[in-house]
Amino acid sequence: FSGACAGCGETPYIKLITQIYGDRMMIANATGCSSIYGGSAPSTPYCANKDGHGPAWANSLFEDNAEYGFGMAIGQRQIRDRIERFMLASIEAVGPATKEVFELWIESREDSDKSKEASEKVVEVLKKEKHAVAKEIMALKQYLVKKSIWIFGGDGWAYDIGYGGLDHVLASGEDINVLVLDTEVYSNTGGQSSKATPIGAVAKFAASGKKIRKKDLGMMAMSYGYV
């Protein structure tokens, strides 16, 4: 159970995403409502499945969450590249069964479902492999399965304070997913209007209504043509 306010409309979306991708998920969470109910010490609503796999979650500053998630994506990709280099360097020196699963993993490493199957085979065969590379790869086995990288945050982060970084990360072409919990107001800090607040809306700190239309974040992302 999360620590969100009763009736919160954000948590069902996060719950659904974790049910789909949670066993291989890494989350960068901007400071805001989602970081408060997502990681208030000493508890967290994120949990593991029966196999002990669950989301890896971390909270970033309000203004740099997109870059933080981008760093997660780059970091785990570098580690997976290292695993591939280990495999290629030793592929002619290991046993035939190990060589076969190495080739399978290299071929399927960027496919989520296939990499999961290949990873299980790699771990199984390396338990019997005598070459020193087995120890090197087993130390990094949590990175064998392709990760699903997610960046969570509210509209205050995505539309306003963190937009420069978000725009940069969206434009990068990196395989990253972004969930914007758009409440159309700065929820966690008391109701200031954001660029996601619709025209005419009355907020606690915009009592006379917002004078300009809502920023279209989706259309701006689409304008790149490849996001």
Z-matrix of the N, CA and C atoms (Angstrom, degrees):
N
C 1 1.460
C 2 1.520 1 109.46
N 3 1.320 2 115.10 1 136.46
C 4 1.470 3 119.22 2 179.77
C 5 1.526 4 109.59 3 -84.84
N 6 1.322 5 115.03 4 169.27
C 7 1.461 6 120.25 5 176.97
C 8 1.515 7 112.08 6 -96.15
N 9 1.336 8 116.55 7 22.53
C 10 1.462 9 120.15 8 -178.08
C 11 1.525 10 111.28 9 -71.98
N 12 1.343 11 115.12 10 161.28
C 13 1.465 12 119.96 11 175.93
C 14 1.523 13 110.02 12 -61.91
N 15 1.324 14 116.61 13 151.40
C 16 1.465 15 120.95 14 177.93
C 17 1.527 16 109.82 15 -57.29
N 18 1.339 17 116.14 16 132.61
C 19 1.456 18 120.23 17 178.81
C 20 1.510 19 115.03 18 80.88
N 21 1.330 20 118.36 19 8.78
C 22 1.467 21 121.52 20 -179.65
C 23 1.526 22 110.43 21 -56.38
N 24 1.326 23 116.62 22 131.67
C 25 1.461 24 120.89 23 -179.41
C 26 1.516 25 114.30 24 -88.12
N 27 1.331 26 117.49 25 -4.36
C 28 1.464 27 120.54 26 -177.65
C 29 1.525 28 112.89 27 -82.87
N 30 1.333 29 115.60 28 -42.25
C 31 1.476 30 120.09 29 -169.92
C 32 1.537 31 114.38 30 -62.18
N 33 1.356 32 120.88 31 -34.27
C 34 1.472 33 118.34 32 178.91
C 35 1.527 34 113.32 33 -60.70
N 36 1.349 35 116.94 34 -33.29
C 37 1.461 36 120.11 35 179.16
C 38 1.528 37 110.78 36 -68.23
N 39 1.340 38 114.99 37 -44.35
C 40 1.469 39 118.96 38 179.39
C 41 1.526 40 110.41 39 -65.21
N 42 1.321 41 116.74 40 -41.68
C 43 1.466 42 120.52 41 179.20
C 44 1.529 43 110.62 42 -58.86
N 45 1.332 44 116.50 43 -44.50
C 46 1.467 45 120.95 44 -178.99
C 47 1.525 46 111.31 45 -63.12
N 48 1.338 47 116.75 46 -43.35
C 49 1.464 48 120.39 47 179.69
C 50 1.527 49 111.07 48 -62.80
N 51 1.343 50 116.41 49 -41.43
C 52 1.477 51 118.70 50 179.96
C 53 1.529 52 111.15 51 -67.58
N 54 1.335 53 116.93 52 -30.05
C 55 1.466 54 119.52 53 177.79
C 56 1.530 55 111.47 54 -69.77
N 57 1.342 56 116.42 55 -27.30
C 58 1.466 57 120.44 56 -179.53
C 59 1.531 58 111.07 57 -87.03
N 60 1.336 59 117.06 58 -45.58
C 61 1.462 60 121.33 59 -171.10
C 62 1.527 61 114.12 60 -115.59
N 63 1.329 62 117.79 61 -1.84
C 64 1.463 63 121.76 62 -167.32
C 65 1.512 64 117.49 63 -55.59
N 66 1.326 65 118.22 64 -31.61
C 67 1.469 66 119.14 65 -175.49
C 68 1.527 67 112.76 66 -73.49
N 69 1.342 68 117.78 67 -10.01
C 70 1.476 69 120.51 68 178.98
C 71 1.528 70 110.78 69 -138.74
N 72 1.322 71 115.97 70 32.87
C 73 1.454 72 122.13 71 -168.51
C 74 1.529 73 112.52 72 -105.12
N 75 1.335 74 116.33 73 139.74
C 76 1.456 75 122.10 74 171.69
C 77 1.522 76 107.21 75 -124.21
N 78 1.342 77 116.91 76 130.51
C 79 1.464 78 121.50 77 -173.58
C 80 1.528 79 110.68 78 -122.17
N 81 1.336 80 115.51 79 127.43
C 82 1.460 81 122.06 80 168.45
C 83 1.524 82 106.05 81 -103.37
N 84 1.313 83 117.18 82 119.84
C 85 1.466 84 121.37 83 -173.51
C 86 1.529 85 111.33 84 -115.88
N 87 1.333 86 115.89 85 119.68
C 88 1.465 87 120.28 86 177.47
C 89 1.525 88 110.07 87 -65.30
N 90 1.315 89 116.57 88 149.57
C 91 1.455 90 120.30 89 173.72
C 92 1.529 91 109.24 90 -62.86
N 93 1.321 92 115.58 91 138.88
C 94 1.463 93 122.23 92 -176.15
C 95 1.509 94 108.99 93 152.81
N 96 1.323 95 117.40 94 -165.36
C 97 1.470 96 119.76 95 -179.68
C 98 1.529 97 111.75 96 -52.35
N 99 1.344 98 116.20 97 -46.44
C 100 1.470 99 119.58 98 -174.79
C 101 1.519 100 112.91 99 -65.27
N 102 1.335 101 117.93 100 -25.53
C 103 1.464 102 118.99 101 176.48
C 104 1.526 103 110.85 102 -82.43
N 105 1.344 104 116.87 103 -27.42
C 106 1.464 105 119.99 104 179.62
C 107 1.523 106 110.37 105 -71.81
N 108 1.332 107 117.11 106 -51.36
C 109 1.479 108 117.51 107 178.70
C 110 1.527 109 112.13 108 -78.29
N 111 1.345 110 116.65 109 -13.07
C 112 1.464 111 119.44 110 -178.84
C 113 1.514 112 114.25 111 -89.53
N 114 1.323 113 117.53 112 -18.18
C 115 1.466 114 117.66 113 -176.95
C 116 1.505 115 114.14 114 -158.95
N 117 1.319 116 117.50 115 49.45
C 118 1.466 117 119.89 116 176.37
C 119 1.525 118 109.46 117 -82.91
N 120 1.332 119 116.20 118 111.20
C 121 1.467 120 120.24 119 -178.73
C 122 1.527 121 110.20 120 -56.86
N 123 1.337 122 119.19 121 139.92
C 124 1.463 123 126.51 122 8.69
C 125 1.530 124 113.60 123 -100.26
N 126 1.321 125 118.54 124 24.67
C 127 1.461 126 119.28 125 -176.78
C 128 1.527 127 111.40 126 -127.91
N 129 1.314 128 115.50 127 163.52
C 130 1.461 129 122.25 128 175.19
C 131 1.526 130 108.17 129 -148.96
N 132 1.342 131 118.26 130 142.51
C 133 1.461 132 119.91 131 178.40
C 134 1.534 133 113.15 132 -77.12
N 135 1.333 134 116.83 133 -13.47
C 136 1.467 135 119.67 134 179.82
C 137 1.524 136 109.23 135 -75.94
N 138 1.324 137 116.78 136 135.05
C 139 1.468 138 119.46 137 -175.40
C 140 1.529 139 110.87 138 -141.40
N 141 1.317 140 115.01 139 173.27
C 142 1.463 141 121.40 140 -178.07
C 143 1.526 142 110.54 141 -98.79
N 144 1.338 143 115.57 142 158.22
C 145 1.477 144 120.11 143 175.40
C 146 1.525 145 109.74 144 -86.07
N 147 1.326 146 116.50 145 -172.56
C 148 1.473 147 120.56 146 -175.69
C 149 1.528 148 112.91 147 -63.83
N 150 1.351 149 116.48 148 -19.92
C 151 1.460 150 120.62 149 178.71
C 152 1.534 151 112.30 150 -91.69
N 153 1.336 152 115.75 151 0.80
C 154 1.456 153 119.73 152 179.59
C 155 1.518 154 114.14 153 84.34
N 156 1.330 155 116.80 154 12.98
C 157 1.461 156 120.79 155 179.83
C 158 1.524 157 110.02 156 -103.37
N 159 1.327 158 116.09 157 136.74
C 160 1.454 159 120.61 158 178.96
C 161 1.510 160 110.94 159 -160.82
N 162 1.326 161 117.43 160 178.04
C 163 1.458 162 120.36 161 -177.96
C 164 1.526 163 112.48 162 -64.15
N 165 1.343 164 115.24 163 141.20
C 166 1.462 165 121.19 164 168.33
C 167 1.523 166 105.38 165 -94.53
N 168 1.325 167 116.63 166 118.46
C 169 1.465 168 121.46 167 -171.51
C 170 1.516 169 110.61 168 -120.43
N 171 1.327 170 116.51 169 137.37
C 172 1.466 171 119.99 170 174.78
C 173 1.523 172 109.24 171 -146.56
N 174 1.314 173 115.43 172 148.80
C 175 1.457 174 122.81 173 -176.02
C 176 1.523 175 110.30 174 -104.57
N 177 1.328 176 115.41 175 133.14
C 178 1.453 177 120.44 176 179.45
C 179 1.523 178 111.11 177 -111.48
N 180 1.310 179 115.50 178 174.26
C 181 1.450 180 121.18 179 172.18
C 182 1.527 181 110.14 180 -62.44
N 183 1.310 182 115.80 181 159.64
C 184 1.457 183 122.39 182 -178.60
C 185 1.532 184 111.86 183 -60.88
N 186 1.340 185 115.80 184 -38.66
C 187 1.461 186 119.13 185 -169.04
C 188 1.521 187 115.03 186 -90.97
N 189 1.341 188 118.32 187 -12.13
C 190 1.474 189 117.83 188 -173.86
C 191 1.535 190 113.52 189 -128.45
N 192 1.313 191 117.03 190 25.59
C 193 1.461 192 118.97 191 -174.89
C 194 1.523 193 113.42 192 -65.29
N 195 1.334 194 117.31 193 -37.49
C 196 1.464 195 119.47 194 179.53
C 197 1.531 196 110.30 195 -62.80
N 198 1.337 197 116.47 196 -43.70
C 199 1.459 198 120.29 197 178.63
C 200 1.533 199 110.80 198 -64.61
N 201 1.324 200 115.54 199 -35.35
C 202 1.471 201 121.87 200 178.87
C 203 1.541 202 110.14 201 -62.49
N 204 1.329 203 116.15 202 -47.45
C 205 1.464 204 120.72 203 177.05
C 206 1.518 205 111.73 204 -65.64
N 207 1.333 206 116.16 205 -36.44
C 208 1.461 207 121.50 206 176.73
C 209 1.531 208 109.61 207 -61.08
N 210 1.336 209 115.76 208 -41.51
C 211 1.465 210 120.45 209 177.05
C 212 1.517 211 112.27 210 -62.36
N 213 1.341 212 116.44 211 -39.19
C 214 1.471 213 120.33 212 175.99
C 215 1.527 214 110.46 213 -59.43
N 216 1.338 215 115.38 214 -45.67
C 217 1.469 216 120.46 215 -178.19
C 218 1.525 217 111.34 216 -63.60
N 219 1.330 218 116.23 217 -45.80
C 220 1.465 219 120.71 218 179.99
C 221 1.529 220 110.68 219 -65.30
N 222 1.334 221 116.04 220 -42.41
C 223 1.459 222 120.76 221 -178.10
C 224 1.516 223 113.33 222 -61.67
N 225 1.354 224 115.70 223 -48.21
C 226 1.463 225 117.34 224 -178.71
C 227 1.534 226 111.33 225 -70.30
N 228 1.345 227 116.92 226 -29.39
C 229 1.474 228 119.21 227 176.79
C 230 1.524 229 110.58 228 -66.93
N 231 1.340 230 116.96 229 -39.28
C 232 1.465 231 120.40 230 178.49
C 233 1.532 232 110.87 231 -62.64
N 234 1.342 233 115.80 232 -40.22
C 235 1.469 234 119.62 233 179.06
C 236 1.527 235 110.58 234 -66.31
N 237 1.330 236 116.25 235 -39.66
C 238 1.473 237 119.58 236 178.82
C 239 1.531 238 110.98 237 -68.54
N 240 1.320 239 116.97 238 -33.76
C 241 1.471 240 120.21 239 174.30
C 242 1.526 241 110.25 240 -63.66
N 243 1.343 242 116.33 241 -37.33
C 244 1.461 243 120.94 242 178.65
C 245 1.535 244 110.16 243 -64.43
N 246 1.345 245 116.28 244 -41.44
C 247 1.471 246 120.19 245 177.18
C 248 1.529 247 109.95 246 -59.02
N 249 1.333 248 116.07 247 -44.30
C 250 1.472 249 119.78 248 179.61
C 251 1.528 250 111.20 249 -62.31
N 252 1.332 251 116.98 250 -40.33
C 253 1.471 252 120.01 251 178.18
C 254 1.531 253 110.94 252 -63.14
N 255 1.340 254 116.71 253 -40.65
C 256 1.471 255 120.58 254 176.50
C 257 1.530 256 110.31 255 -58.80
N 258 1.326 257 115.31 256 -44.25
C 259 1.469 258 120.38 257 -178.18
C 260 1.529 259 111.35 258 -64.90
N 261 1.324 260 116.46 259 -47.29
C 262 1.467 261 120.63 260 -177.45
C 263 1.526 262 111.87 261 -65.47
N 264 1.334 263 116.12 262 -36.42
C 265 1.465 264 120.24 263 -178.57
C 266 1.523 265 112.55 264 -69.32
N 267 1.323 266 117.14 265 -25.71
C 268 1.479 267 120.58 266 -174.84
C 269 1.528 268 113.45 267 -114.08
N 270 1.321 269 117.32 268 4.43
C 271 1.467 270 120.19 269 -168.23
C 272 1.535 271 113.28 270 -63.25
N 273 1.337 272 116.37 271 -27.95
C 274 1.474 273 119.30 272 178.76
C 275 1.525 274 112.25 273 -89.37
N 276 1.336 275 116.73 274 -7.27
C 277 1.474 276 119.99 275 -176.59
C 278 1.531 277 112.55 276 -103.93
N 279 1.312 278 117.20 277 -15.98
C 280 1.473 279 120.29 278 -179.09
C 281 1.525 280 110.48 279 -87.27
N 282 1.341 281 115.34 280 172.89
C 283 1.459 282 120.50 281 179.44
C 284 1.525 283 111.76 282 -67.12
N 285 1.335 284 118.06 283 162.16
C 286 1.468 285 122.50 284 -177.79
C 287 1.533 286 113.22 285 -58.54
N 288 1.322 287 116.84 286 -40.06
C 289 1.469 288 120.31 287 -179.58
C 290 1.519 289 110.91 288 -66.18
N 291 1.354 290 115.57 289 -39.69
C 292 1.469 291 120.33 290 178.85
C 293 1.525 292 110.23 291 -66.87
N 294 1.328 293 116.73 292 -42.56
C 295 1.459 294 120.94 293 178.36
C 296 1.522 295 110.79 294 -57.95
N 297 1.315 296 116.26 295 -42.43
C 298 1.466 297 121.64 296 -178.74
C 299 1.536 298 111.53 297 -62.34
N 300 1.347 299 116.63 298 -44.78
C 301 1.476 300 118.51 299 -178.80
C 302 1.530 301 111.61 300 -74.22
N 303 1.336 302 116.92 301 -29.71
C 304 1.470 303 119.67 302 174.92
C 305 1.532 304 109.74 303 -61.24
N 306 1.319 305 115.90 304 -46.92
C 307 1.471 306 120.81 305 179.90
C 308 1.531 307 110.76 306 -62.85
N 309 1.326 308 115.60 307 -39.24
C 310 1.464 309 120.86 308 178.89
C 311 1.529 310 110.72 309 -63.69
N 312 1.349 311 116.58 310 -44.49
C 313 1.462 312 120.17 311 -178.91
C 314 1.522 313 111.75 312 -65.71
N 315 1.341 314 116.84 313 -43.88
C 316 1.468 315 120.86 314 179.97
C 317 1.527 316 110.47 315 -60.03
N 318 1.300 317 116.36 316 -40.28
C 319 1.469 318 121.59 317 -179.25
C 320 1.528 319 112.09 318 -68.72
N 321 1.337 320 117.18 319 -33.65
C 322 1.472 321 120.61 320 -172.05
C 323 1.527 322 114.22 321 -110.58
N 324 1.327 323 118.78 322 9.57
C 325 1.473 324 121.20 323 -170.98
C 326 1.521 325 113.60 324 -61.84
N 327 1.328 326 118.88 325 -27.26
C 328 1.466 327 120.81 326 -178.56
C 329 1.520 328 113.30 327 -95.96
N 330 1.329 329 117.22 328 4.46
C 331 1.467 330 121.68 329 176.43
C 332 1.525 331 107.82 330 -104.70
N 333 1.338 332 117.09 331 120.34
C 334 1.467 333 120.52 332 -171.82
C 335 1.528 334 113.01 333 -58.26
N 336 1.330 335 117.16 334 -50.15
C 337 1.470 336 119.90 335 -176.71
C 338 1.530 337 111.78 336 -71.30
N 339 1.324 338 116.08 337 -44.76
C 340 1.465 339 119.39 338 -178.38
C 341 1.523 340 111.57 339 -67.81
N 342 1.343 341 116.72 340 -35.15
C 343 1.464 342 119.03 341 179.94
C 344 1.523 343 110.79 342 -67.45
N 345 1.340 344 115.95 343 -31.19
C 346 1.463 345 120.16 344 177.82
C 347 1.533 346 110.46 345 -65.65
N 348 1.326 347 115.42 346 -45.31
C 349 1.474 348 120.34 347 178.63
C 350 1.531 349 110.46 348 -64.53
N 351 1.333 350 115.79 349 -45.79
C 352 1.467 351 120.40 350 -178.99
C 353 1.528 352 111.15 351 -63.63
N 354 1.328 353 116.85 352 -38.27
C 355 1.459 354 121.49 353 -178.58
C 356 1.522 355 111.77 354 -63.42
N 357 1.330 356 115.62 355 -40.69
C 358 1.470 357 119.91 356 178.07
C 359 1.527 358 110.62 357 -61.17
N 360 1.327 359 115.51 358 -39.82
C 361 1.472 360 120.43 359 179.73
C 362 1.527 361 110.78 360 -69.21
N 363 1.337 362 116.81 361 -38.81
C 364 1.467 363 120.93 362 178.85
C 365 1.527 364 110.19 363 -61.86
N 366 1.320 365 116.85 364 -47.57
C 367 1.468 366 121.40 365 -179.09
C 368 1.523 367 110.29 366 -61.54
N 369 1.318 368 116.52 367 -42.58
C 370 1.470 369 121.01 368 -178.18
C 371 1.528 370 111.58 369 -63.95
N 372 1.328 371 116.08 370 -45.71
C 373 1.464 372 119.33 371 -176.28
C 374 1.529 373 111.69 372 -73.95
N 375 1.346 374 117.51 373 -29.72
C 376 1.469 375 119.58 374 -179.14
C 377 1.527 376 112.81 375 -72.53
N 378 1.317 377 116.60 376 -18.61
C 379 1.470 378 119.98 377 175.86
C 380 1.527 379 110.91 378 -63.68
N 381 1.339 380 116.17 379 -24.93
C 382 1.475 381 120.54 380 -178.51
C 383 1.528 382 112.60 381 -107.29
N 384 1.333 383 116.73 382 -9.27
C 385 1.479 384 120.97 383 -177.07
C 386 1.532 385 110.92 384 -73.80
N 387 1.342 386 116.06 385 131.95
C 388 1.473 387 120.97 386 -176.72
C 389 1.531 388 112.41 387 -90.67
N 390 1.319 389 118.50 388 -18.16
C 391 1.474 390 121.34 389 -179.11
C 392 1.535 391 109.92 390 -64.74
N 393 1.326 392 116.27 391 146.19
C 394 1.470 393 122.02 392 -177.13
C 395 1.533 394 113.04 393 -60.69
N 396 1.331 395 117.02 394 -21.90
C 397 1.464 396 119.85 395 -178.92
C 398 1.525 397 111.75 396 -63.65
N 399 1.324 398 116.36 397 -25.61
C 400 1.467 399 120.73 398 -179.22
C 401 1.530 400 110.35 399 -58.77
N 402 1.327 401 115.95 400 -43.46
C 403 1.474 402 120.58 401 -179.73
C 404 1.531 403 110.62 402 -65.64
N 405 1.339 404 116.53 403 -40.84
C 406 1.473 405 121.56 404 -179.39
C 407 1.537 406 110.97 405 -61.13
N 408 1.323 407 116.02 406 -45.81
C 409 1.473 408 120.16 407 -176.76
C 410 1.525 409 110.94 408 -74.60
N 411 1.317 410 116.98 409 -37.52
C 412 1.474 411 119.42 410 -179.96
C 413 1.530 412 111.25 411 -63.79
N 414 1.331 413 116.78 412 -28.88
C 415 1.467 414 120.25 413 177.13
C 416 1.534 415 111.46 414 -68.22
N 417 1.336 416 115.98 415 -19.67
C 418 1.471 417 121.67 416 -179.07
C 419 1.533 418 112.28 417 -114.65
N 420 1.333 419 117.27 418 19.10
C 421 1.464 420 120.22 419 -170.18
C 422 1.532 421 114.14 420 -62.31
N 423 1.348 422 117.20 421 -23.96
C 424 1.467 423 118.46 422 179.99
C 425 1.532 424 111.76 423 -67.32
N 426 1.347 425 116.67 424 -16.44
C 427 1.465 426 120.81 425 -179.82
C 428 1.533 427 112.96 426 -95.51
N 429 1.313 428 117.37 427 0.71
C 430 1.466 429 119.53 428 -178.35
C 431 1.533 430 111.57 429 -65.67
N 432 1.327 431 116.73 430 -40.84
C 433 1.464 432 120.57 431 179.07
C 434 1.523 433 109.44 432 -77.48
N 435 1.321 434 117.16 433 135.30
C 436 1.473 435 121.00 434 178.60
C 437 1.524 436 109.50 435 -61.14
N 438 1.320 437 116.42 436 127.24
C 439 1.463 438 121.78 437 -178.04
C 440 1.532 439 111.30 438 -83.06
N 441 1.323 440 114.57 439 149.77
C 442 1.464 441 121.49 440 172.76
C 443 1.528 442 106.44 441 -103.65
N 444 1.327 443 115.99 442 107.31
C 445 1.470 444 121.65 443 -174.80
C 446 1.524 445 109.63 444 -91.34
N 447 1.343 446 116.35 445 127.43
C 448 1.460 447 121.50 446 -178.59
C 449 1.511 448 110.98 447 -126.54
N 450 1.328 449 115.67 448 143.19
C 451 1.458 450 122.64 449 174.46
C 452 1.523 451 107.22 450 -119.62
N 453 1.330 452 116.47 451 115.78
C 454 1.472 453 122.93 452 -179.00
C 455 1.529 454 110.24 453 -106.57
N 456 1.321 455 116.06 454 144.32
C 457 1.458 456 119.63 455 172.63
C 458 1.516 457 110.88 456 179.25
N 459 1.310 458 116.12 457 168.96
C 460 1.461 459 121.38 458 -179.47
C 461 1.518 460 112.13 459 -89.52
N 462 1.333 461 116.13 460 -178.62
C 463 1.466 462 120.09 461 -178.37
C 464 1.520 463 112.33 462 -71.54
N 465 1.333 464 117.95 463 -29.55
C 466 1.464 465 119.75 464 176.09
C 467 1.507 466 110.84 465 -58.90
N 468 1.340 467 115.94 466 -41.99
C 469 1.471 468 121.54 467 175.88
C 470 1.533 469 110.98 468 -69.47
N 471 1.341 470 116.88 469 -53.87
C 472 1.468 471 121.22 470 -168.68
C 473 1.528 472 113.74 471 -74.06
N 474 1.316 473 117.35 472 -38.91
C 475 1.464 474 120.59 473 -176.42
C 476 1.528 475 111.88 474 -88.41
N 477 1.328 476 116.88 475 -28.54
C 478 1.459 477 120.70 476 -171.07
C 479 1.527 478 112.78 477 -116.16
N 480 1.322 479 115.82 478 -88.94
C 481 1.456 480 121.44 479 -165.71
C 482 1.530 481 113.46 480 -67.29
N 483 1.321 482 117.49 481 -34.26
C 484 1.462 483 119.85 482 -179.35
C 485 1.518 484 113.79 483 -104.15
N 486 1.342 485 117.20 484 12.21
C 487 1.471 486 119.24 485 -171.94
C 488 1.529 487 113.11 486 -64.02
N 489 1.332 488 117.73 487 -38.69
C 490 1.466 489 119.65 488 -179.12
C 491 1.516 490 111.67 489 -56.85
N 492 1.328 491 116.08 490 -45.40
C 493 1.466 492 120.32 491 178.91
C 494 1.513 493 111.72 492 -69.19
N 495 1.332 494 116.57 493 -41.29
C 496 1.469 495 120.48 494 179.92
C 497 1.526 496 110.42 495 -60.68
N 498 1.326 497 116.58 496 -44.42
C 499 1.461 498 121.62 497 179.12
C 500 1.527 499 110.40 498 -59.69
N 501 1.325 500 116.60 499 -42.97
C 502 1.466 501 121.76 500 179.66
C 503 1.534 502 110.94 501 -62.37
N 504 1.333 503 116.25 502 -44.11
C 505 1.467 504 120.90 503 -177.94
C 506 1.528 505 111.14 504 -69.77
N 507 1.333 506 117.28 505 -41.98
C 508 1.465 507 120.30 506 176.98
C 509 1.529 508 110.82 507 -60.24
N 510 1.330 509 116.31 508 -39.69
C 511 1.463 510 121.02 509 -177.50
C 512 1.526 511 113.03 510 -74.73
N 513 1.342 512 117.68 511 -14.04
C 514 1.466 513 121.59 512 -171.84
C 515 1.528 514 113.22 513 -70.21
N 516 1.328 515 117.36 514 -24.49
C 517 1.460 516 120.02 515 -175.77
C 518 1.518 517 113.41 516 83.36
N 519 1.324 518 117.44 517 -0.11
C 520 1.476 519 121.47 518 178.51
C 521 1.533 520 109.59 519 -67.47
N 522 1.331 521 116.00 520 149.29
C 523 1.468 522 121.44 521 -178.12
C 524 1.530 523 109.84 522 -79.52
N 525 1.325 524 115.64 523 83.11
C 526 1.465 525 122.29 524 -177.02
C 527 1.522 526 108.78 525 -132.66
N 528 1.329 527 116.34 526 144.87
C 529 1.463 528 121.84 527 176.78
C 530 1.523 529 109.83 528 -109.42
N 531 1.324 530 116.23 529 142.29
C 532 1.468 531 121.09 530 -179.62
C 533 1.523 532 109.40 531 -124.09
N 534 1.331 533 116.58 532 129.85
C 535 1.461 534 121.95 533 173.35
C 536 1.525 535 108.57 534 -115.19
N 537 1.333 536 115.92 535 113.48
C 538 1.459 537 120.59 536 176.86
C 539 1.527 538 108.11 537 -99.56
N 540 1.313 539 115.44 538 118.10
C 541 1.468 540 121.73 539 178.99
C 542 1.528 541 106.66 540 -89.38
N 543 1.329 542 114.69 541 87.11
C 544 1.459 543 121.83 542 -169.34
C 545 1.526 544 111.41 543 -87.64
N 546 1.322 545 116.11 544 98.22
C 547 1.472 546 120.98 545 178.27
C 548 1.530 547 111.59 546 -93.16
N 549 1.339 548 115.71 547 0.59
C 550 1.470 549 123.32 548 177.86
C 551 1.533 550 113.16 549 64.54
N 552 1.337 551 115.66 550 23.21
C 553 1.466 552 120.85 551 176.97
C 554 1.529 553 107.58 552 -168.28
N 555 1.333 554 117.31 553 158.30
C 556 1.473 555 119.81 554 173.55
C 557 1.528 556 107.70 555 -74.51
N 558 1.318 557 117.01 556 95.84
C 559 1.472 558 120.51 557 -172.91
C 560 1.517 559 112.67 558 -71.08
N 561 1.337 560 116.60 559 -48.02
C 562 1.457 561 120.65 560 -169.65
C 563 1.520 562 113.21 561 -69.75
N 564 1.349 563 117.41 562 -23.57
C 565 1.465 564 120.32 563 -175.62
C 566 1.522 565 112.93 564 -106.23
N 567 1.304 566 118.28 565 12.11
C 568 1.457 567 119.38 566 168.21
C 569 1.513 568 118.44 567 111.02
N 570 1.344 569 118.08 568 4.47
C 571 1.456 570 118.34 569 172.25
C 572 1.507 571 116.81 570 105.04
N 573 1.342 572 117.86 571 30.53
C 574 1.458 573 119.67 572 172.70
C 575 1.525 574 109.14 573 -75.27
N 576 1.330 575 117.92 574 147.68
C 577 1.470 576 119.31 575 177.94
C 578 1.522 577 108.76 576 -73.69
N 579 1.335 578 115.14 577 148.00
C 580 1.463 579 121.49 578 175.69
C 581 1.524 580 107.91 579 -120.41
N 582 1.331 581 116.84 580 -179.84
C 583 1.468 582 118.99 581 177.42
C 584 1.529 583 111.26 582 -70.45
N 585 1.328 584 116.72 583 -6.57
C 586 1.460 585 120.77 584 175.14
C 587 1.527 586 111.86 585 -92.41
N 588 1.320 587 117.24 586 -8.50
C 589 1.461 588 120.71 587 179.33
C 590 1.530 589 109.02 588 -71.60
N 591 1.335 590 117.64 589 128.45
C 592 1.469 591 119.43 590 -176.58
C 593 1.526 592 112.59 591 -72.91
N 594 1.310 593 116.25 592 158.82
C 595 1.457 594 122.43 593 -179.61
C 596 1.529 595 110.45 594 -58.58
N 597 1.323 596 115.72 595 137.75
C 598 1.465 597 121.04 596 178.13
C 599 1.509 598 115.09 597 83.34
N 600 1.353 599 117.66 598 -9.97
C 601 1.462 600 120.36 599 -176.55
C 602 1.525 601 110.94 600 -67.09
N 603 1.312 602 115.54 601 138.00
C 604 1.461 603 121.18 602 176.85
C 605 1.524 604 107.79 603 -100.34
N 606 1.327 605 116.50 604 118.84
C 607 1.459 606 122.62 605 177.25
C 608 1.524 607 108.04 606 -116.25
N 609 1.320 608 115.67 607 166.36
C 610 1.465 609 120.00 608 -176.58
C 611 1.524 610 111.58 609 -55.35
N 612 1.336 611 116.30 610 -39.04
C 613 1.455 612 120.17 611 -179.66
C 614 1.535 613 112.14 612 -106.14
N 615 1.318 614 116.44 613 18.14
C 616 1.464 615 122.12 614 172.77
C 617 1.529 616 106.74 615 -140.53
N 618 1.311 617 114.06 616 61.85
C 619 1.472 618 120.97 617 -170.04
C 620 1.533 619 113.24 618 -65.29
N 621 1.329 620 117.22 619 -23.67
C 622 1.463 621 119.15 620 -179.67
C 623 1.529 622 112.37 621 -92.66
N 624 1.323 623 116.10 622 6.94
C 625 1.469 624 120.56 623 179.04
C 626 1.514 625 112.21 624 89.72
N 627 1.328 626 115.85 625 151.18
C 628 1.474 627 120.00 626 -179.37
C 629 1.528 628 108.96 627 -81.75
N 630 1.314 629 116.07 628 135.26
C 631 1.470 630 121.11 629 -171.07
C 632 1.531 631 114.07 630 -89.37
N 633 1.338 632 116.88 631 -19.48
C 634 1.475 633 119.15 632 -175.74
C 635 1.517 634 110.62 633 -120.15
N 636 1.322 635 116.53 634 158.03
C 637 1.465 636 121.57 635 -174.88
C 638 1.530 637 112.42 636 -70.35
N 639 1.306 638 114.39 637 163.94
C 640 1.466 639 122.01 638 -179.50
C 641 1.534 640 110.80 639 -70.50
N 642 1.305 641 115.28 640 137.48
C 643 1.472 642 122.08 641 175.39
C 644 1.525 643 108.83 642 -65.76
N 645 1.330 644 118.26 643 136.90
C 646 1.467 645 122.16 644 -177.87
C 647 1.530 646 109.73 645 -100.03
N 648 1.324 647 115.53 646 86.20
C 649 1.463 648 121.11 647 -175.40
C 650 1.529 649 111.33 648 -63.62
N 651 1.326 650 116.48 649 -41.09
C 652 1.469 651 120.85 650 179.94
C 653 1.515 652 112.13 651 -61.98
N 654 1.330 653 116.89 652 -44.62
C 655 1.467 654 121.17 653 179.65
C 656 1.525 655 111.06 654 -64.99
N 657 1.325 656 116.28 655 -37.51
C 658 1.466 657 120.14 656 179.10
C 659 1.539 658 110.57 657 -64.77
N 660 1.318 659 116.18 658 -40.50
C 661 1.476 660 119.95 659 177.79
C 662 1.530 661 110.19 660 -66.78
N 663 1.332 662 116.24 661 -41.84
C 664 1.470 663 120.53 662 -179.45
C 665 1.523 664 112.43 663 -63.04
N 666 1.336 665 116.33 664 -27.71
C 667 1.469 666 120.18 665 -176.11
C 668 1.547 667 112.03 666 -64.00
N 669 1.333 668 117.06 667 -19.12
C 670 1.468 669 119.46 668 175.79
C 671 1.530 670 111.64 669 -67.55
N 672 1.334 671 115.83 670 -30.72
C 673 1.457 672 119.30 671 178.10
C 674 1.521 673 115.11 672 89.13
N 675 1.333 674 117.34 673 -7.11
C 676 1.470 675 119.28 674 179.96
C 677 1.523 676 113.06 675 -137.19
N 678 1.348 677 117.21 676 1.29
C 679 1.462 678 120.49 677 -178.36
C 680 1.537 679 108.59 678 -84.13
